[in-house]
Amino acid sequence: MTEARAVARSLPHDDTYAPLAWSIVANATGAQGRDADALAIYDEVLPAVGKTFGADHWQTLKLRSDRAQTLAKLGRYAECEAECAAVAKTASGGTGELQNVVRAASNGLVFALSAQERHPEAEARAREILAAHPEPDRLTLALRLGLARSLNGQARHEEALVEAEGARELCRSLPAEEIRPETGAIELAVATALVGLRRGAEARLQAAAVHDACLASFGPDHHRTVEAQALLDRIDGA
C-alpha cells in the first residue's frame, strides 16, 4: 500500500493513472479493515475515474463494485445490494473484463443479501453466476464461499460443508497472492456449519484458527476477524 500511495501522490491530478493508483490505495486500505478510510478514498477518486474512462468502462464499474463491497463491510447492506445490482446489470452485456465485473459485483450482491438474511435469494444468485462462469479462479472461490454462507443461513449445514470443502480444493490450485483476501473464509464457513451440526469442539478449533489467521493477516478491525470472534463467543457461550 505504501508504494501505491507514493505513486499516487507523485502523479499530477490530471494524469490518467493517478485515480487508478488511488484506487489501489483504497483497496489496500480496506484489506486492512480500515473500511471507512477506504470508502472516503473511493468517493474521492470515482468521479475522476468515470471522467477519464467513461461511466460504462470496466475500470469505472470495477471501482464502483469495490466501493459497494466496502459499504457492506460498514454494515450498509441495502446500499451495497443496490449498487452491486446496478453495476452487474450495466456490465452484463459486455465481454472480457466486463464479465469479471459482473462476477465481482454478483459476489458483493450475494454477501449483501445474506447479511440481510435473504439467504434463498443469495443462494439463487450465487448458483446462477457459478453456472454461467465455472472458471477455476479467485472469483469462483469467493462465490462458492458466498454460496456456503447462504446455505448456512438456511440451516443447510451439510450442504454448506460440501461447498466449503469444494472451495478448499479450488483454493489449493490458486496462487497465494490470489487467495490471500480470502484468508480464513473457508475455515469460517466450515466452523459455522459445524456449529449448526452441533460439533462444537471441532467448530471451536476451526474458529480459533480463523481468528488467529485473520488477526495476523488483517488486524483486529477486519470484518472477518470480528466475525470469527463473534463465532468463538457464541461457541463458548453455548
C-alpha positions as CSV (number, residue, x, y, z in Angstrom):
1,M,0.0,0.0,0.0
2,T,2.9,2.4,0.8
3,E,4.2,2.1,-2.8
4,A,0.8,2.7,-4.3
5,R,0.3,5.7,-2.1
6,A,3.7,7.1,-3.1
7,V,2.9,6.6,-6.8
8,A,-0.5,8.2,-6.4
9,R,0.9,11.3,-4.7
10,S,3.7,11.6,-7.2
11,L,1.4,11.8,-10.2
12,P,-0.3,15.0,-11.4
13,H,-4.0,15.1,-10.6
14,D,-4.8,15.1,-14.3
15,D,-2.6,12.1,-15.0
16,T,-4.6,9.1,-16.4
17,Y,-3.1,6.7,-13.9
18,A,-3.5,8.9,-10.8
19,P,-7.0,7.8,-9.9
20,L,-6.1,4.1,-10.6
21,A,-3.2,4.4,-8.2
22,W,-5.5,5.8,-5.6
23,S,-8.0,3.0,-6.2
24,I,-5.2,0.5,-5.3
25,V,-4.6,2.5,-2.2
26,A,-8.3,2.3,-1.3
27,N,-8.4,-1.5,-1.9
28,A,-5.3,-2.0,0.3
29,T,-6.8,0.2,3.0
30,G,-9.9,-1.8,3.0
31,A,-7.9,-5.1,3.2
32,Q,-6.5,-3.8,6.5
33,G,-10.0,-3.4,7.9
34,R,-9.9,0.4,7.6
35,D,-13.2,0.4,5.7
36,A,-14.3,4.0,6.5
37,D,-11.0,5.3,5.2
38,A,-11.2,3.1,2.1
39,L,-14.7,4.4,1.3
40,A,-13.5,8.0,1.6
41,I,-10.8,7.3,-1.0
42,Y,-13.2,5.6,-3.3
43,D,-15.6,8.5,-3.1
44,E,-12.8,10.9,-3.9
45,V,-11.4,9.0,-6.9
46,L,-14.5,7.6,-8.5
47,P,-15.6,10.9,-10.3
48,A,-12.1,11.2,-11.8
49,V,-12.1,7.5,-13.0
50,G,-15.5,8.0,-14.5
51,K,-14.4,11.2,-16.3
52,T,-11.2,9.5,-17.6
53,F,-12.6,6.2,-18.8
54,G,-16.3,6.7,-19.1
55,A,-19.2,5.6,-17.0
56,D,-19.5,2.2,-18.7
57,H,-15.8,1.3,-18.8
58,W,-14.8,-1.8,-16.9
59,Q,-12.3,0.2,-14.8
60,T,-15.1,2.6,-13.6
61,L,-17.5,-0.3,-13.0
62,K,-14.9,-2.3,-11.1
63,L,-14.3,0.7,-8.9
64,R,-18.0,1.0,-8.2
65,S,-18.2,-2.6,-7.3
66,D,-15.2,-2.4,-4.9
67,R,-16.7,0.7,-3.3
68,A,-20.1,-1.1,-2.9
69,Q,-18.5,-4.0,-1.2
70,T,-16.8,-1.6,1.2
71,L,-20.3,-0.3,2.0
72,A,-21.2,-3.9,3.0
73,K,-18.2,-4.1,5.4
74,L,-19.5,-1.0,7.0
75,G,-22.9,-2.6,7.5
76,R,-24.6,-0.6,4.7
77,Y,-26.0,-3.7,3.1
78,A,-29.0,-2.3,1.3
79,E,-26.8,0.3,-0.4
80,C,-24.3,-2.4,-1.3
81,E,-27.1,-4.5,-2.8
82,A,-28.5,-1.7,-4.9
83,E,-25.1,-0.6,-6.3
84,C,-23.8,-4.2,-7.0
85,A,-27.1,-5.0,-8.8
86,A,-26.8,-1.8,-10.9
87,V,-23.1,-2.5,-11.7
88,A,-23.8,-6.1,-12.7
89,K,-26.7,-5.0,-14.9
90,T,-24.6,-2.4,-16.7
91,A,-21.7,-4.8,-17.3
92,S,-23.8,-7.8,-18.2
93,G,-23.9,-7.1,-21.9
94,G,-20.1,-6.8,-22.3
95,T,-17.3,-9.2,-22.8
96,G,-13.8,-9.8,-21.4
97,E,-13.1,-7.7,-18.2
98,L,-16.8,-6.6,-18.1
99,Q,-17.8,-10.2,-17.4
100,N,-15.4,-10.3,-14.5
101,V,-17.0,-7.1,-13.2
102,V,-20.4,-8.9,-13.4
103,R,-19.0,-11.8,-11.3
104,A,-17.3,-9.4,-8.7
105,A,-20.5,-7.3,-8.4
106,S,-22.6,-10.5,-8.0
107,N,-20.3,-11.7,-5.2
108,G,-21.0,-8.4,-3.4
109,L,-24.7,-8.8,-4.0
110,V,-24.6,-12.4,-2.6
111,F,-22.8,-11.1,0.5
112,A,-25.3,-8.2,1.0
113,L,-28.3,-10.4,0.5
114,S,-27.1,-13.0,3.1
115,A,-26.2,-10.2,5.5
116,Q,-29.9,-9.1,5.3
117,E,-30.9,-12.7,6.0
118,R,-32.3,-13.1,2.4
119,H,-30.4,-16.4,2.1
120,P,-32.5,-18.0,-0.6
121,E,-32.0,-15.0,-2.9
122,A,-28.3,-15.1,-2.2
123,E,-28.1,-18.8,-3.0
124,A,-30.0,-18.3,-6.3
125,R,-27.7,-15.5,-7.4
126,A,-24.6,-17.4,-6.5
127,R,-25.7,-20.6,-8.3
128,E,-26.7,-18.5,-11.4
129,I,-23.3,-16.9,-11.7
130,L,-21.3,-20.0,-10.9
131,A,-23.2,-21.9,-13.6
132,A,-22.6,-19.2,-16.1
133,H,-18.9,-18.8,-15.2
134,P,-17.3,-22.0,-14.0
135,E,-13.7,-20.7,-14.3
136,P,-11.5,-22.1,-11.5
137,D,-10.3,-18.7,-10.2
138,R,-10.5,-16.4,-7.2
139,L,-13.9,-15.1,-8.1
140,T,-15.3,-18.6,-8.3
141,L,-13.7,-19.2,-4.9
142,A,-15.4,-16.1,-3.4
143,L,-18.8,-17.0,-4.9
144,R,-18.6,-20.6,-3.6
145,L,-17.9,-19.2,-0.2
146,G,-20.9,-16.9,-0.6
147,L,-23.0,-19.9,-1.5
148,A,-21.8,-21.7,1.6
149,R,-22.7,-18.7,3.7
150,S,-26.2,-18.7,2.2
151,L,-26.6,-22.4,2.9
152,N,-25.5,-22.0,6.5
153,G,-28.0,-19.2,6.8
154,Q,-30.8,-21.6,5.8
155,A,-29.5,-24.2,8.3
156,R,-28.5,-26.5,5.4
157,H,-25.2,-27.1,7.1
158,E,-24.2,-30.4,5.4
159,E,-24.6,-28.7,2.0
160,A,-22.6,-25.8,3.3
161,L,-19.8,-28.1,4.3
162,V,-19.7,-29.6,0.8
163,E,-19.4,-26.2,-0.7
164,A,-16.7,-25.1,1.8
165,E,-14.7,-28.2,1.0
166,G,-15.1,-27.6,-2.7
167,A,-13.8,-24.1,-2.1
168,R,-10.8,-25.5,-0.2
169,E,-10.0,-27.8,-3.1
170,L,-10.1,-24.9,-5.5
171,C,-8.0,-22.8,-3.2
172,R,-5.2,-25.4,-3.4
173,S,-4.9,-24.7,-7.2
174,L,-4.7,-20.9,-7.0
175,P,-1.6,-18.7,-6.5
176,A,-1.0,-17.5,-3.0
177,E,-1.5,-13.8,-3.9
178,E,-4.9,-14.5,-5.2
179,I,-6.2,-16.3,-2.2
180,R,-4.9,-14.0,0.5
181,P,-8.0,-11.8,0.5
182,E,-10.0,-15.0,1.4
183,T,-7.7,-15.9,4.3
184,G,-9.9,-17.6,7.0
185,A,-13.1,-17.6,4.9
186,I,-13.1,-21.3,4.2
187,E,-12.5,-22.2,7.8
188,L,-15.1,-19.7,8.9
189,A,-17.7,-21.4,6.7
190,V,-16.7,-24.8,8.0
191,A,-16.8,-23.7,11.6
192,T,-20.3,-22.1,11.1
193,A,-21.5,-25.3,9.6
194,L,-20.0,-27.4,12.4
195,V,-21.7,-25.3,15.0
196,G,-25.0,-25.9,13.2
197,L,-24.3,-29.6,13.2
198,R,-23.6,-29.4,17.0
199,R,-20.0,-30.5,16.6
200,G,-18.8,-27.8,19.0
201,A,-15.3,-29.0,19.7
202,E,-14.4,-29.2,16.0
203,A,-16.1,-25.9,15.4
204,R,-14.1,-24.1,18.1
205,L,-10.8,-25.4,16.7
206,Q,-11.7,-24.0,13.3
207,A,-13.0,-20.7,14.6
208,A,-9.9,-20.2,16.7
209,A,-7.7,-20.8,13.7
210,V,-9.7,-18.4,11.6
211,H,-9.4,-15.7,14.3
212,D,-5.7,-16.1,14.7
213,A,-5.1,-16.1,10.9
214,C,-7.3,-13.1,10.3
215,L,-5.8,-11.2,13.2
216,A,-2.3,-11.8,11.8
217,S,-3.2,-11.0,8.2
218,F,-5.8,-8.2,8.5
219,G,-5.8,-6.9,12.1
220,P,-8.5,-6.8,14.8
221,D,-10.9,-4.5,12.9
222,H,-11.3,-6.5,9.8
223,H,-14.8,-7.8,9.3
224,R,-13.7,-11.5,9.2
225,T,-11.6,-11.2,12.4
226,V,-14.7,-9.7,14.1
227,E,-17.0,-12.4,12.7
228,A,-14.6,-15.1,13.9
229,Q,-14.5,-13.6,17.4
230,A,-18.3,-13.5,17.4
231,L,-18.5,-17.2,16.5
232,L,-16.0,-18.1,19.2
233,D,-18.1,-16.1,21.7
234,R,-21.2,-18.0,20.5
235,I,-19.5,-21.4,20.9
236,D,-18.1,-20.5,24.3
237,G,-21.4,-19.2,25.5
238,A,-23.4,-22.3,24.4
